[in-house]
């Protein structure tokens, strides 16, 4: 698994958890984290 794959996986996990929890504030934070992980993966893909 590459580093980019790792961040993509973390992004997907954060999205799934955001959908599963009831707290809207926590859900929003997880969605933001998922986007950050997605961007990290994208940047890593561009550098390799």
Backbone torsions as a table, in degrees:
resi	resn	phi	psi	omega
1	UNK	NA	127.5	177.9
2	UNK	-79.1	168.5	177.8
3	UNK	-62.8	-39.3	177.6
4	UNK	-62.5	-41.5	177.7
5	UNK	-61.7	-39.7	178.7
6	UNK	-59.6	-47.1	-179.6
7	UNK	-67.7	-35.1	175.3
8	UNK	-63.1	-41.8	178.2
9	UNK	-62.5	-44.4	178.8
10	UNK	-63.4	-37.9	177.1
11	UNK	-61.0	-46.2	179.5
12	UNK	-64.1	-39.1	178.2
13	UNK	-64.4	-44.0	-179.9
14	UNK	-62.9	-39.4	177.7
15	UNK	-63.4	-44.4	179.9
16	UNK	-62.7	-43.0	-179.9
17	UNK	-66.0	-39.0	178.9
18	UNK	-59.5	-36.3	179.3
19	UNK	-74.7	-25.7	-173.2
20	UNK	-87.6	-21.4	-175.6
21	UNK	-96.0	157.2	-175.0
22	UNK	-93.0	-23.3	-176.7
23	UNK	-73.3	112.0	-176.3
24	UNK	-62.6	-33.9	179.7
25	UNK	-67.5	-45.6	178.2
26	UNK	-65.7	-39.9	178.8
27	UNK	-61.0	-44.0	179.5
28	UNK	-63.1	-41.4	178.9
29	UNK	-62.5	-41.3	178.4
30	UNK	-64.9	-37.7	176.7
31	UNK	-63.0	-41.8	177.2
32	UNK	-63.8	-42.2	178.0
33	UNK	-63.3	-40.7	179.0
34	UNK	-59.3	-42.0	179.3
35	UNK	-65.6	-40.7	178.2
36	UNK	-62.9	-44.1	177.5
37	UNK	-61.1	-41.4	179.3
38	UNK	-61.6	-42.9	179.2
39	UNK	-65.7	-39.7	175.6
40	UNK	-58.1	-46.1	-179.2
41	UNK	-61.7	-43.2	179.8
42	UNK	-61.3	-44.3	179.7
43	UNK	-64.7	-40.9	178.6
44	UNK	-63.7	-39.0	177.4
45	UNK	-62.4	-37.2	-178.2
46	UNK	-72.5	-27.4	-178.5
47	UNK	-85.5	-13.0	-178.5
48	UNK	-112.6	NA	NA
